[in-house]
């Protein structure tokens, strides 16, 4: 049976530097979702041209636009790279250069050339849920994201903050604190008996 073997992580993109190669619609889409999820991301985009929407979006964040064609010198100081050009050879070149320099890379819409996928994300205050279909169905990820946006209440952040304050008052070692919090929160997910 096939399964999703991806390891989910939440990156502090403020501490990392992201490079997006390309300036078309897909590049703008990647930038939009990145800034929506992590508004403090540091991003550089390299492309011979940029869409008007991309230029406007770049002004709202820490985004540097460089009008140029890709060359591997743009990888210097970057941690994560997303290739979005409409020239497959350029995208593969980006992938090869990233492999040679041990940089994480995502070639848009080309799973064999991806170290990671940019999945569907739901954010409600401090609560963030990431959804992956292992690159098989972005549409399913989108639908699941919409579902979770609807079912996770807006005030879930109040619960997180209150539990954080409660956690600070609990005495004992780590194991005792975990046990106390588990007991305290058990009612949040218990199923009602019919």
Backbone torsions as a table, in degrees:
resi	resn	phi	psi	omega
1	UNK	NA	130.6	177.8
2	UNK	-74.0	148.1	176.1
3	UNK	-148.6	167.1	179.3
4	UNK	-85.3	111.7	-178.9
5	UNK	-99.2	11.4	179.6
6	UNK	-69.1	146.1	177.0
7	UNK	-101.1	114.3	-177.5
8	UNK	-78.1	135.2	174.9
9	UNK	-137.7	158.8	175.5
10	UNK	-115.8	114.6	-174.5
11	UNK	-91.7	141.2	172.5
12	UNK	-88.4	86.2	-173.7
13	UNK	-70.0	-9.8	172.8
14	UNK	-66.3	-31.7	-178.8
15	UNK	-89.7	-5.7	-178.4
16	UNK	-115.9	167.5	177.8
17	UNK	-123.6	122.3	-176.2
18	UNK	-102.3	135.6	173.8
19	UNK	-112.5	128.3	172.5
20	UNK	-112.9	121.7	178.7
21	UNK	-98.6	114.9	-177.8
22	UNK	127.3	157.6	-177.6
23	UNK	-137.9	12.5	-178.3
24	UNK	-89.2	-159.2	-175.3
25	UNK	-61.2	-44.4	-177.7
26	UNK	-64.9	-41.5	177.5
27	UNK	-60.4	-43.5	179.3
28	UNK	-64.0	-39.4	177.8
29	UNK	-63.1	-44.8	179.1
30	UNK	-62.8	-43.4	179.0
31	UNK	-64.0	-42.0	179.6
32	UNK	-58.1	-50.3	-177.9
33	UNK	-69.1	-35.4	177.9
34	UNK	-63.3	-47.9	-178.8
35	UNK	-71.9	-29.8	177.1
36	UNK	-65.6	-43.2	-178.6
37	UNK	-79.2	-38.5	-176.0
38	UNK	-134.9	80.1	-175.5
39	UNK	-60.0	-20.0	-179.5
40	UNK	-94.4	16.0	178.2
41	UNK	-62.7	144.8	173.0
42	UNK	-100.9	119.0	-172.7
43	UNK	-131.7	138.7	168.5
44	UNK	-119.4	136.2	176.5
45	UNK	-120.1	135.4	178.8
46	UNK	-122.2	125.3	179.2
47	UNK	-167.6	150.6	175.6
48	UNK	-66.5	-19.8	179.1
49	UNK	-150.8	156.6	176.9
50	UNK	-132.3	143.0	175.7
51	UNK	-67.8	153.6	178.9
52	UNK	-58.6	-39.4	179.4
53	UNK	-62.8	-37.0	178.9
54	UNK	-66.1	-43.3	179.6
55	UNK	-61.3	-44.0	179.1
56	UNK	-65.0	-42.3	-179.9
57	UNK	-65.1	-39.1	-179.5
58	UNK	-60.4	-33.5	-179.4
59	UNK	-68.9	-19.3	-178.5
60	UNK	-87.6	-10.3	-177.1
61	UNK	-135.3	-173.1	177.8
62	UNK	-88.0	70.1	-173.8
63	UNK	-122.2	127.4	177.0
64	UNK	-106.5	126.2	178.0
65	UNK	-103.7	128.0	178.6
66	UNK	-121.2	116.7	178.6
67	UNK	-84.3	100.5	-177.3
68	UNK	-168.6	165.3	171.2
69	UNK	-85.0	158.1	-178.1
70	UNK	-67.3	137.4	161.8
71	UNK	-144.6	156.9	-169.2
72	UNK	-65.8	-12.9	176.7
73	UNK	-63.0	-22.7	178.9
74	UNK	-71.4	-11.1	177.4
75	UNK	-77.2	-18.7	-177.2
76	UNK	-57.2	125.3	178.3
77	UNK	79.4	0.7	-179.7
78	UNK	-95.6	147.8	-179.4
79	UNK	-107.1	-35.2	-176.1
80	UNK	-131.1	136.8	-176.9
81	UNK	-129.1	136.9	175.9
82	UNK	-124.3	120.3	179.3
83	UNK	-101.3	125.1	-173.5
84	UNK	-131.7	15.1	-174.8
85	UNK	-70.3	163.8	176.8
86	UNK	-93.6	15.6	177.3
87	UNK	-113.4	101.8	-176.0
88	UNK	-53.0	-36.6	-178.9
89	UNK	-63.8	-37.8	178.2
90	UNK	-66.8	-43.6	178.9
91	UNK	-60.8	-41.7	178.3
92	UNK	-67.7	-37.2	176.1
93	UNK	-61.6	-43.8	177.1
94	UNK	-59.4	-45.9	179.8
95	UNK	-59.4	-47.8	179.8
96	UNK	-61.8	-43.5	179.5
97	UNK	-62.9	-40.1	178.7
98	UNK	-66.9	-40.1	177.5
99	UNK	-60.7	-42.3	-178.5
100	UNK	-65.8	-27.3	-177.1
101	UNK	-109.1	11.9	177.7
102	UNK	55.0	45.3	176.7
103	UNK	-106.1	142.8	176.3
104	UNK	-71.1	134.1	-176.0
105	UNK	-137.7	145.8	173.8
106	UNK	-129.9	119.7	173.1
107	UNK	-99.2	112.2	-172.8
108	UNK	-52.8	133.3	176.8
109	UNK	59.0	30.6	179.3
110	UNK	-145.0	74.0	-173.4
111	UNK	-48.6	-38.6	179.9
112	UNK	-62.2	-19.2	-179.2
113	UNK	-107.0	33.2	-178.4
114	UNK	-126.3	130.6	169.9
115	UNK	-87.5	-18.4	-178.6
116	UNK	-154.6	160.6	174.7
117	UNK	-117.5	150.3	176.2
118	UNK	-99.5	94.6	-172.7
119	UNK	-81.6	-174.9	176.4
120	UNK	-74.4	141.0	-176.0
121	UNK	-132.9	134.2	174.8
122	UNK	-117.3	128.2	179.2
123	UNK	-125.4	126.7	174.4
124	UNK	-132.8	92.1	-177.5
125	UNK	64.4	-120.9	-179.7
126	UNK	-84.5	-7.5	-179.2
127	UNK	-92.2	127.4	179.0
128	UNK	-134.5	129.6	178.5
129	UNK	-118.5	125.5	178.0
130	UNK	-107.7	140.5	-175.4
131	UNK	-123.2	130.2	178.1
132	UNK	-129.2	139.4	172.6
133	UNK	-111.6	22.0	179.0
134	UNK	62.1	29.8	179.4
135	UNK	75.8	5.5	-175.2
136	UNK	-83.9	-34.5	-174.6
137	UNK	-153.0	86.6	176.3
138	UNK	-56.5	-30.6	179.5
139	UNK	-65.7	-40.5	176.8
140	UNK	-64.0	-42.1	177.7
141	UNK	-60.0	-40.9	179.4
142	UNK	-62.9	-45.1	-179.3
143	UNK	-65.2	-41.1	177.7
144	UNK	-64.8	-38.9	176.9
145	UNK	-59.5	-46.0	179.4
146	UNK	-61.8	-39.2	179.1
147	UNK	-62.2	-49.3	-178.3
148	UNK	-67.9	-32.0	175.3
149	UNK	-61.6	-35.2	-180.0
150	UNK	-77.2	-38.9	-172.3
151	UNK	-88.8	-24.0	177.4
152	UNK	-81.0	120.6	-175.8
153	UNK	-68.0	150.0	179.8
154	UNK	-60.6	-32.1	-176.2
155	UNK	-87.3	13.6	177.8
156	UNK	-60.3	-27.3	179.0
157	UNK	-65.2	-32.7	176.1
158	UNK	-61.9	-41.9	178.0
159	UNK	-60.7	-45.7	-179.5
160	UNK	-60.5	-47.1	-179.2
161	UNK	-64.2	-42.7	180.0
162	UNK	-64.9	-42.0	178.4
163	UNK	-66.6	-34.2	177.2
164	UNK	-64.5	-42.7	177.8
165	UNK	-64.8	-42.5	178.2
166	UNK	-61.9	-42.7	-179.7
167	UNK	-56.5	-38.0	-179.2
168	UNK	-65.9	-22.4	-177.8
169	UNK	-90.6	-11.7	-176.0
170	UNK	-74.9	134.6	178.8
171	UNK	-95.4	158.9	175.1
172	UNK	112.8	-178.8	179.7
173	UNK	-82.1	179.2	-175.9
174	UNK	-55.2	-46.7	-177.1
175	UNK	-62.3	-40.7	178.8
176	UNK	-66.3	-39.7	178.6
177	UNK	-63.5	-43.5	178.9
178	UNK	-61.7	-44.4	-180.0
179	UNK	-62.0	-43.3	179.3
180	UNK	-63.3	-45.5	178.9
181	UNK	-65.4	-38.9	177.8
182	UNK	-60.8	-44.4	179.9
183	UNK	-65.0	-43.0	-178.1
184	UNK	-64.5	-37.1	-174.6
185	UNK	-96.0	-2.8	-176.7
186	UNK	-53.6	-38.9	-177.9
187	UNK	-66.8	-16.7	-178.5
188	UNK	-68.1	-29.3	-175.5
189	UNK	-121.7	3.8	-179.7
190	UNK	-65.8	141.3	-179.6
191	UNK	-85.3	141.1	178.8
192	UNK	-76.6	135.7	177.8
193	UNK	-77.7	141.1	-179.7
194	UNK	-82.6	NA	NA
